[in-house]
Amino acid sequence: MLSIGVDIEEVNRFKNKKLSFLKRIFTDNELEYCLNKKNSHQHLCARFCAKEAVIKALSSIGEKKPPFLNIEILKKETGVPYINILNNNKYDILLSISHEKDKAIAFVVIK
């Protein structure tokens, strides 16, 4: 089984958002990482794209949409991002994310 998902967003969607809003989408680990970055809205947006790409890839293979807080985008010590799906890690999921001034994008492959 092979499945893909992709998402692209405007980074300004995450500029100056209240913490109460962000806590509905991002885990504490994600917020700690992103909010300590200079342009945190770019990092938040890239993680949101990754979550959306995961949802798209999972739905294409008939899986139920997990809540945003059950999809966690983390980084290995090498700096490579990876996906941790809480309560359901039965898939091997590959992730590529990128962001720049105005846009963020994520691409997911489920093997």
Secondary structure, DSSP 8 states (H G I E B T S, - for coil): --EEEEEEEEGGGGTT--HHHHTTTS-HHHHHHHHTSTTHHHHHHHHHHHHHHHHHHHHTTT-----GGGEEEEE-TTS-EEEEETT---S-EEEEEEE-SSEEEEEEEE-
